Amino acid sequence: MSARDSGIRLRVAAITALLPLLVLTACGSDDTSGATPAGTQASAAPTDDPVAAVRKVDSVAALLPADVRESGMLRVGSSIGFPPGAYYPDGQGKPPAGQDIDIADAVARILGVKLERQDASFETILPALASGKYDVGTGNFGVTTERLKAVDFVTYINDGQGFAVKKGNPTLTTKVTDLTQLCGLTVGTGAGTTFEATLTAKKGVCAEAGKKPYDVKVYSESGATLTALQQGRIDIVMSTINGLRFQAAQPAAQTSFLGEYHRLDVGFAFTKGSPLTKAFQAAVNELIKGGTYARILEKWGTTASAIHASQVNPPEHT
């Protein structure tokens, strides 16, 4: 192992132990308890900066529409949730950090534009693209058949759906491979997510199996979901594979990851027919080719979710 690799591994190990699941001054309207989940103190992000060396690539920037090249600016609706995707290491009001932040910033450098990042709740971003409020949306948006009807995607990572429980929970200790394993339980998940859609669409599986249905509680903030799990108001969480795996590595969170349920490509989101998709795809592929992409994923411990090439509107994984 090289000295550089050793240094990166030590930094990743440090943030895994200390990094918050979600850095928020409050847990949002869904968290009425007033309690703060364990492990939500702010801590430093990794200091590696693979984005700093990225430079504009004229041939890729030329794929942008003329008005964007002239303005040099793109409006980004950004859902800041939890590491390793996007979070606030120094609290709200300070710059966000995370894998999604680094990839978006690196793409902007390739394209020679600046990002006007606007924080938004996850469930509001995709509808706002159609209204023209944002040029692009980020927030670990999974590519699904339903979303592809209204939104264009440019992929940059492969993540997906997973489950976690409070550590020591005797009710469910094995990997969730069938939703009938959730029957009779209360499941917490995020509003407007693929997780909510999956749980809603499949809710009849318990009745078909002659079992008590599972109950779904939806939260607008990930911090509220963790609080509910820690306090026993929900039995299990359905969220992103990378986020739950990262969370479970933090002793303060007191959660256990129950494995991958369904993989999904994750991408930048655009209004249908957006002229920006080809430029973003070329920029992501430039990052992959040049090695910056691999360094970003190594920084955030998500190398296992790497893609070999960016795609525009790939079909949902079956």
C-alpha positions as a LaTeX table, in Angstrom:
\begin{tabular}{lrrr}
\hline
Residue & $x$ (\AA) & $y$ (\AA) & $z$ (\AA) \\
\hline
Met1 & 0.00 & 0.00 & 0.00 \\
Ser2 & 1.42 & 3.44 & $-0.92$ \\
Ala3 & 1.77 & 6.28 & 1.58 \\
Arg4 & $-0.95$ & 8.15 & $-0.30$ \\
Asp5 & $-3.32$ & 5.17 & $-0.10$ \\
Ser6 & $-2.53$ & 4.72 & 3.58 \\
Gly7 & $-3.27$ & 8.37 & 4.26 \\
Ile8 & $-6.58$ & 8.23 & 2.46 \\
Arg9 & $-7.60$ & 5.04 & 4.28 \\
Leu10 & $-6.77$ & 6.61 & 7.64 \\
Arg11 & $-8.80$ & 9.72 & 6.83 \\
Val12 & $-11.76$ & 7.64 & 5.65 \\
Ala13 & $-11.55$ & 5.55 & 8.82 \\
Ala14 & $-11.57$ & 8.70 & 10.93 \\
Ile15 & $-14.63$ & 10.21 & 9.29 \\
Thr16 & $-16.41$ & 6.85 & 9.35 \\
Ala17 & $-16.10$ & 6.83 & 13.12 \\
Leu18 & $-16.94$ & 10.48 & 13.68 \\
Leu19 & $-18.89$ & 11.84 & 10.74 \\
Pro20 & $-22.55$ & 12.64 & 11.39 \\
Leu21 & $-25.33$ & 10.85 & 9.66 \\
Leu22 & $-26.90$ & 14.23 & 9.04 \\
Val23 & $-25.75$ & 17.64 & 10.23 \\
Leu24 & $-28.86$ & 19.71 & 10.94 \\
Thr25 & $-29.68$ & 22.33 & 13.53 \\
Ala26 & $-33.11$ & 20.72 & 13.79 \\
Cys27 & $-34.53$ & 17.48 & 12.53 \\
Gly28 & $-37.42$ & 19.04 & 10.63 \\
Ser29 & $-41.15$ & 19.16 & 10.97 \\
Asp30 & $-41.48$ & 15.39 & 11.09 \\
Asp31 & $-39.38$ & 15.20 & 14.25 \\
Thr32 & $-41.69$ & 16.42 & 16.97 \\
Ser33 & $-39.77$ & 14.85 & 19.84 \\
Gly34 & $-37.20$ & 17.63 & 20.07 \\
Ala35 & $-34.51$ & 15.02 & 20.54 \\
Thr36 & $-31.29$ & 15.01 & 18.57 \\
Pro37 & $-30.16$ & 11.63 & 17.20 \\
Ala38 & $-26.87$ & 10.30 & 18.42 \\
Gly39 & $-23.92$ & 11.11 & 16.19 \\
Thr40 & $-25.23$ & 14.38 & 14.74 \\
Gln41 & $-22.41$ & 16.59 & 15.97 \\
Ala42 & $-20.55$ & 18.35 & 13.16 \\
Ser43 & $-17.13$ & 17.00 & 12.23 \\
Ala44 & $-14.57$ & 17.66 & 9.57 \\
Ala45 & $-14.82$ & 16.34 & 6.02 \\
Pro46 & $-11.88$ & 14.54 & 4.41 \\
Thr47 & $-9.20$ & 17.01 & 3.39 \\
Asp48 & $-8.36$ & 15.36 & 0.05 \\
Asp49 & $-9.35$ & 17.62 & $-2.84$ \\
Pro50 & $-9.24$ & 15.71 & $-6.14$ \\
Val51 & $-11.51$ & 18.36 & $-7.70$ \\
Ala52 & $-8.93$ & 21.15 & $-7.39$ \\
Ala53 & $-6.84$ & 19.91 & $-10.31$ \\
Val54 & $-9.80$ & 19.58 & $-12.74$ \\
Arg55 & $-9.68$ & 21.99 & $-15.67$ \\
Lys56 & $-12.08$ & 23.01 & $-18.42$ \\
Val57 & $-12.18$ & 20.74 & $-21.46$ \\
Asp58 & $-13.15$ & 22.89 & $-24.42$ \\
Ser59 & $-14.51$ & 20.05 & $-26.55$ \\
Val60 & $-16.89$ & 19.04 & $-23.75$ \\
Ala61 & $-17.86$ & 22.60 & $-22.86$ \\
Ala62 & $-18.78$ & 23.14 & $-26.51$ \\
Leu63 & $-21.66$ & 20.68 & $-26.02$ \\
Leu64 & $-23.42$ & 23.18 & $-23.75$ \\
Pro65 & $-26.16$ & 25.40 & $-25.20$ \\
Ala66 & $-24.87$ & 28.80 & $-26.31$ \\
Asp67 & $-26.83$ & 30.68 & $-23.64$ \\
Val68 & $-25.27$ & 28.59 & $-20.86$ \\
Arg69 & $-21.78$ & 29.09 & $-22.27$ \\
Glu70 & $-22.46$ & 32.82 & $-22.36$ \\
Ser71 & $-23.85$ & 33.07 & $-18.82$ \\
Gly72 & $-21.32$ & 30.63 & $-17.38$ \\
Met73 & $-23.83$ & 29.63 & $-14.72$ \\
Leu74 & $-26.13$ & 26.70 & $-13.94$ \\
Arg75 & $-28.81$ & 26.64 & $-11.23$ \\
Val76 & $-28.69$ & 23.44 & $-9.20$ \\
Gly77 & $-31.47$ & 22.23 & $-6.92$ \\
Ser78 & $-29.52$ & 20.30 & $-4.31$ \\
Ser79 & $-30.89$ & 18.03 & $-1.59$ \\
Ile80 & $-28.32$ & 18.01 & 1.22 \\
Gly81 & $-28.90$ & 14.88 & 3.25 \\
Phe82 & $-26.19$ & 12.76 & 4.84 \\
Pro83 & $-22.72$ & 11.42 & 4.11 \\
Pro84 & $-21.25$ & 10.11 & 1.98 \\
Gly85 & $-23.56$ & 11.78 & $-0.59$ \\
Ala86 & $-24.04$ & 15.36 & 0.62 \\
Tyr87 & $-24.10$ & 16.91 & 4.08 \\
Tyr88 & $-22.98$ & 19.94 & 6.10 \\
Pro89 & $-19.72$ & 19.20 & 7.93 \\
Asp90 & $-19.67$ & 22.66 & 9.51 \\
Gly91 & $-23.42$ & 23.21 & 9.90 \\
Gln92 & $-26.00$ & 24.84 & 7.66 \\
Gly93 & $-24.91$ & 28.14 & 6.22 \\
Lys94 & $-21.46$ & 26.72 & 5.50 \\
Pro95 & $-20.43$ & 24.91 & 2.28 \\
Pro96 & $-21.76$ & 21.36 & 1.90 \\
Ala97 & $-19.48$ & 18.39 & 1.28 \\
Gly98 & $-19.80$ & 14.85 & 0.01 \\
Gln99 & $-19.45$ & 12.60 & $-2.99$ \\
Asp100 & $-22.32$ & 14.25 & $-4.90$ \\
Ile101 & $-20.93$ & 17.71 & $-4.19$ \\
Asp102 & $-17.46$ & 16.75 & $-5.45$ \\
Ile103 & $-18.78$ & 15.12 & $-8.62$ \\
Ala104 & $-21.04$ & 18.08 & $-9.43$ \\
Asp105 & $-18.22$ & 20.56 & $-8.80$ \\
Ala106 & $-15.81$ & 18.53 & $-10.96$ \\
Val107 & $-18.36$ & 18.38 & $-13.80$ \\
Ala108 & $-18.79$ & 22.16 & $-13.57$ \\
Arg109 & $-15.03$ & 22.63 & $-13.88$ \\
Ile110 & $-14.91$ & 20.42 & $-16.98$ \\
Leu111 & $-17.74$ & 22.47 & $-18.49$ \\
Gly112 & $-16.23$ & 25.82 & $-17.47$ \\
Val113 & $-19.33$ & 26.97 & $-15.55$ \\
Lys114 & $-20.15$ & 27.91 & $-11.98$ \\
Leu115 & $-22.92$ & 26.26 & $-10.02$ \\
Glu116 & $-25.53$ & 28.31 & $-8.24$ \\
Arg117 & $-26.46$ & 25.69 & $-5.66$ \\
Gln118 & $-29.87$ & 26.11 & $-4.02$ \\
Asp119 & $-30.82$ & 23.87 & $-1.11$ \\
Ala120 & $-34.17$ & 22.16 & $-1.56$ \\
Ser121 & $-36.05$ & 19.28 & 0.03 \\
Phe122 & $-35.67$ & 16.05 & $-1.91$ \\
Glu123 & $-39.32$ & 15.69 & $-2.92$ \\
Thr124 & $-39.54$ & 19.22 & $-4.41$ \\
Ile125 & $-36.60$ & 19.10 & $-6.82$ \\
Leu126 & $-37.90$ & 16.94 & $-9.66$ \\
Pro127 & $-41.20$ & 18.88 & $-10.01$ \\
Ala128 & $-39.24$ & 22.15 & $-9.92$ \\
Leu129 & $-37.13$ & 21.10 & $-12.92$ \\
Ala130 & $-40.20$ & 21.18 & $-15.14$ \\
Ser131 & $-41.08$ & 24.69 & $-13.94$ \\
Gly132 & $-37.62$ & 25.95 & $-14.90$ \\
Lys133 & $-36.61$ & 26.81 & $-11.34$ \\
Tyr134 & $-33.46$ & 24.67 & $-11.64$ \\
Asp135 & $-31.35$ & 23.59 & $-14.61$ \\
Val136 & $-30.26$ & 20.39 & $-12.88$ \\
Gly137 & $-31.12$ & 18.48 & $-9.72$ \\
Thr138 & $-28.90$ & 16.46 & $-7.39$ \\
Gly139 & $-29.80$ & 14.40 & $-4.35$ \\
Asn140 & $-28.97$ & 10.75 & $-5.01$ \\
Phe141 & $-31.86$ & 10.46 & $-7.45$ \\
Gly142 & $-32.31$ & 6.85 & $-8.52$ \\
Val143 & $-33.24$ & 6.12 & $-12.12$ \\
Thr144 & $-36.65$ & 4.43 & $-12.21$ \\
Thr145 & $-39.10$ & 3.63 & $-14.99$ \\
Glu146 & $-41.66$ & 5.99 & $-13.47$ \\
Arg147 & $-39.25$ & 8.92 & $-13.16$ \\
Leu148 & $-38.00$ & 8.46 & $-16.71$ \\
Lys149 & $-41.47$ & 9.41 & $-17.95$ \\
Ala150 & $-40.94$ & 12.98 & $-16.73$ \\
Val151 & $-37.22$ & 13.44 & $-16.10$ \\
Asp152 & $-33.97$ & 12.89 & $-17.99$ \\
Phe153 & $-30.99$ & 11.43 & $-16.14$ \\
Val154 & $-27.23$ & 11.43 & $-16.63$ \\
Thr155 & $-25.78$ & 8.70 & $-14.43$ \\
Tyr156 & $-22.70$ & 9.06 & $-12.25$ \\
Ile157 & $-22.88$ & 6.24 & $-9.68$ \\
Asn158 & $-24.65$ & 2.97 & $-8.89$ \\
Asp159 & $-26.31$ & 2.94 & $-5.47$ \\
Gly160 & $-29.80$ & 1.72 & $-4.61$ \\
Gln161 & $-32.09$ & 0.53 & $-1.85$ \\
Gly162 & $-31.14$ & $-1.07$ & 1.44 \\
Phe163 & $-32.37$ & $-1.56$ & 5.00 \\
Ala164 & $-31.04$ & $-0.91$ & 8.49 \\
Val165 & $-32.26$ & $-1.54$ & 12.04 \\
Lys166 & $-31.24$ & $-0.36$ & 15.47 \\
Lys167 & $-28.26$ & $-2.39$ & 16.64 \\
Gly168 & $-29.33$ & $-5.30$ & 18.80 \\
Asn169 & $-32.87$ & $-5.39$ & 17.40 \\
Pro170 & $-33.90$ & $-9.06$ & 17.69 \\
Thr171 & $-36.89$ & $-8.71$ & 15.34 \\
Leu172 & $-34.92$ & $-8.63$ & 12.09 \\
Thr173 & $-31.29$ & $-9.68$ & 11.88 \\
Thr174 & $-30.89$ & $-11.08$ & 8.36 \\
Lys175 & $-30.69$ & $-9.45$ & 4.95 \\
Val176 & $-34.05$ & $-8.28$ & 3.61 \\
Thr177 & $-34.63$ & $-10.03$ & 0.30 \\
Asp178 & $-38.43$ & $-10.12$ & 0.37 \\
Leu179 & $-40.77$ & $-7.39$ & 1.63 \\
Thr180 & $-42.85$ & $-9.98$ & 3.45 \\
Gln181 & $-40.03$ & $-9.88$ & 6.02 \\
Leu182 & $-41.35$ & $-6.43$ & 6.93 \\
Cys183 & $-44.91$ & $-7.57$ & 7.64 \\
Gly184 & $-46.14$ & $-6.32$ & 11.00 \\
Leu185 & $-43.26$ & $-3.82$ & 11.30 \\
Thr186 & $-43.13$ & $-0.03$ & 11.07 \\
Val187 & $-40.81$ & 1.11 & 8.29 \\
Gly188 & $-39.33$ & 4.62 & 8.14 \\
Thr189 & $-38.23$ & 6.21 & 4.87 \\
Gly190 & $-37.83$ & 9.51 & 3.05 \\
Ala191 & $-40.60$ & 11.51 & 1.41 \\
Gly192 & $-40.74$ & 11.41 & $-2.38$ \\
Thr193 & $-38.09$ & 8.69 & $-2.63$ \\
Thr194 & $-37.92$ & 5.42 & $-4.54$ \\
Phe195 & $-38.11$ & 3.75 & $-1.14$ \\
Glu196 & $-41.50$ & 5.29 & $-0.40$ \\
Ala197 & $-42.70$ & 4.34 & $-3.90$ \\
Thr198 & $-41.52$ & 0.74 & $-3.52$ \\
Leu199 & $-43.07$ & 0.30 & $-0.09$ \\
Thr200 & $-46.36$ & 1.81 & $-1.26$ \\
Ala201 & $-46.53$ & $-0.24$ & $-4.46$ \\
Lys202 & $-45.74$ & $-3.52$ & $-2.70$ \\
Lys203 & $-47.84$ & $-3.07$ & 0.43 \\
Gly204 & $-50.27$ & $-5.78$ & $-0.63$ \\
Val205 & $-47.63$ & $-8.53$ & $-0.34$ \\
Cys206 & $-48.39$ & $-9.01$ & 3.35 \\
Ala207 & $-52.12$ & $-9.58$ & 2.80 \\
Glu208 & $-51.29$ & $-12.02$ & 0.01 \\
Ala209 & $-49.06$ & $-13.90$ & 2.45 \\
Gly210 & $-51.76$ & $-13.88$ & 5.12 \\
Lys211 & $-49.73$ & $-11.58$ & 7.36 \\
Lys212 & $-50.29$ & $-8.27$ & 9.10 \\
Pro213 & $-49.35$ & $-5.36$ & 6.80 \\
Tyr214 & $-46.30$ & $-3.22$ & 7.43 \\
Asp215 & $-46.82$ & 0.43 & 8.32 \\
Val216 & $-44.85$ & 3.15 & 6.52 \\
Lys217 & $-43.82$ & 6.39 & 8.20 \\
Val218 & $-42.43$ & 9.05 & 5.87 \\
Tyr219 & $-39.95$ & 11.73 & 6.95 \\
Ser220 & $-38.74$ & 14.83 & 5.13 \\
Glu221 & $-35.41$ & 14.82 & 6.95 \\
Ser222 & $-33.03$ & 11.90 & 7.33 \\
Gly223 & $-32.12$ & 13.05 & 10.83 \\
Ala224 & $-35.74$ & 12.61 & 11.86 \\
Thr225 & $-35.71$ & 9.05 & 10.51 \\
Leu226 & $-32.64$ & 8.19 & 12.58 \\
Thr227 & $-34.18$ & 9.73 & 15.69 \\
Ala228 & $-37.34$ & 7.67 & 15.19 \\
Leu229 & $-35.28$ & 4.48 & 14.83 \\
Gln230 & $-33.19$ & 5.20 & 17.91 \\
Gln231 & $-36.30$ & 5.97 & 19.95 \\
Gly232 & $-38.15$ & 2.85 & 18.80 \\
Arg233 & $-40.90$ & 4.70 & 16.93 \\
Ile234 & $-40.00$ & 2.73 & 13.80 \\
Asp235 & $-38.53$ & $-0.77$ & 13.52 \\
Ile236 & $-36.50$ & $-0.48$ & 10.33 \\
Val237 & $-35.25$ & 2.14 & 7.85 \\
Met238 & $-35.23$ & 1.86 & 4.06 \\
Ser239 & $-32.75$ & 4.22 & 2.43 \\
Thr240 & $-29.66$ & 4.38 & 0.22 \\
Ile241 & $-27.19$ & 1.50 & 0.29 \\
Asn242 & $-24.16$ & 3.78 & 0.61 \\
Gly243 & $-25.79$ & 6.01 & 3.21 \\
Leu244 & $-26.94$ & 3.16 & 5.44 \\
Arg245 & $-23.63$ & 1.35 & 5.13 \\
Phe246 & $-21.79$ & 4.55 & 6.03 \\
Gln247 & $-24.15$ & 5.15 & 8.95 \\
Ala248 & $-23.71$ & 1.65 & 10.36 \\
Ala249 & $-19.94$ & 2.20 & 10.51 \\
Gln250 & $-20.47$ & 4.99 & 13.04 \\
Pro251 & $-20.67$ & 3.64 & 16.61 \\
Ala252 & $-22.78$ & 6.60 & 17.77 \\
Ala253 & $-25.54$ & 5.80 & 15.25 \\
Gln254 & $-26.10$ & 2.34 & 16.76 \\
Thr255 & $-27.49$ & 0.84 & 13.55 \\
Ser256 & $-26.94$ & $-2.41$ & 11.69 \\
Phe257 & $-26.99$ & $-2.57$ & 7.88 \\
Leu258 & $-29.18$ & $-5.39$ & 6.54 \\
Gly259 & $-27.79$ & $-5.50$ & 3.03 \\
Glu260 & $-28.73$ & $-4.43$ & $-0.46$ \\
Tyr261 & $-32.30$ & $-4.90$ & $-1.61$ \\
His262 & $-32.36$ & $-3.35$ & $-5.10$ \\
Arg263 & $-29.59$ & $-1.61$ & $-7.03$ \\
Leu264 & $-30.33$ & 1.61 & $-8.94$ \\
Asp265 & $-28.32$ & 3.88 & $-11.16$ \\
Val266 & $-28.10$ & 7.38 & $-9.70$ \\
Gly267 & $-27.82$ & 10.49 & $-11.80$ \\
Phe268 & $-28.11$ & 14.20 & $-12.34$ \\
Ala269 & $-31.76$ & 15.02 & $-13.07$ \\
Phe270 & $-33.00$ & 17.32 & $-15.84$ \\
Thr271 & $-36.33$ & 18.34 & $-17.26$ \\
Lys272 & $-37.39$ & 16.07 & $-20.11$ \\
Gly273 & $-35.63$ & 16.98 & $-23.34$ \\
Ser274 & $-33.02$ & 19.14 & $-21.63$ \\
Pro275 & $-30.16$ & 20.20 & $-23.94$ \\
Leu276 & $-27.73$ & 19.77 & $-21.04$ \\
Thr277 & $-27.63$ & 15.99 & $-20.88$ \\
Lys278 & $-24.99$ & 15.33 & $-23.55$ \\
Ala279 & $-22.60$ & 17.86 & $-22.01$ \\
Phe280 & $-23.02$ & 16.39 & $-18.52$ \\
Gln281 & $-22.58$ & 12.83 & $-19.81$ \\
Ala282 & $-19.38$ & 13.81 & $-21.63$ \\
Ala283 & $-18.10$ & 15.60 & $-18.52$ \\
Val284 & $-18.69$ & 12.59 & $-16.26$ \\
Asn285 & $-16.97$ & 10.34 & $-18.78$ \\
Glu286 & $-14.04$ & 12.77 & $-18.90$ \\
Leu287 & $-13.73$ & 12.49 & $-15.11$ \\
Ile288 & $-13.83$ & 8.70 & $-15.33$ \\
Lys289 & $-11.22$ & 8.63 & $-18.08$ \\
Gly290 & $-8.91$ & 11.04 & $-16.28$ \\
Gly291 & $-9.02$ & 9.26 & $-12.92$ \\
Thr292 & $-10.61$ & 12.09 & $-10.92$ \\
Tyr293 & $-13.83$ & 10.11 & $-10.61$ \\
Ala294 & $-12.03$ & 7.16 & $-8.99$ \\
Arg295 & $-10.25$ & 9.50 & $-6.56$ \\
Ile296 & $-13.54$ & 11.12 & $-5.52$ \\
Leu297 & $-15.13$ & 7.74 & $-4.80$ \\
Glu298 & $-12.02$ & 6.60 & $-2.94$ \\
Lys299 & $-12.20$ & 9.75 & $-0.83$ \\
Trp300 & $-15.77$ & 8.98 & 0.24 \\
Gly301 & $-15.44$ & 5.20 & 0.53 \\
Thr302 & $-17.87$ & 4.41 & $-2.32$ \\
Thr303 & $-15.55$ & 2.74 & $-4.82$ \\
Ala304 & $-17.81$ & $-0.33$ & $-4.93$ \\
Ser305 & $-20.52$ & 1.85 & $-6.51$ \\
Ala306 & $-18.39$ & 3.07 & $-9.41$ \\
Ile307 & $-19.73$ & 3.00 & $-12.97$ \\
His308 & $-17.59$ & 2.40 & $-16.07$ \\
Ala309 & $-19.34$ & 5.00 & $-18.22$ \\
Ser310 & $-22.11$ & 7.57 & $-17.79$ \\
Gln311 & $-25.41$ & 6.91 & $-19.53$ \\
Val312 & $-28.36$ & 9.07 & $-20.49$ \\
Asn313 & $-31.69$ & 7.54 & $-19.40$ \\
Pro314 & $-30.67$ & 3.90 & $-18.89$ \\
Pro315 & $-33.51$ & 1.49 & $-18.08$ \\
Glu316 & $-34.20$ & 0.77 & $-14.43$ \\
His317 & $-32.35$ & $-2.24$ & $-13.03$ \\
Thr318 & $-34.59$ & $-5.28$ & $-12.77$ \\
\hline
\end{tabular}
